[in-house]
Amino acid sequence: MSQPSITDKDRARAEVCKTCIACKRARKYQRGFWYWLVKRVEGSICPWCKAYEKVYGRKPHEPLPEDTAKA
């Protein structure tokens, strides 16, 4: 199976997800209302979350690698 190609539009949408308040809080705290919401909505409704997963290869609610190194 081939990897889907990542377009400039996907990268732009992923940047919106990186700066989204809900997604940032979900990645940072890993609990609470925003985590629950992002985890439930990301793949089914939000086009920015879909693009984030496509570009970065991880779910929008998953912590960033540098966040896990600090813990």
Secondary structure, DSSP 4 states (H G I P E B T S, - for coil): -PPPPPPHHHHHHHHHHHH-HHHHHHHHHS-SHHHHHHHHHTTTT-HHHHHHHHHHSS-TTSPPHHHHHH-
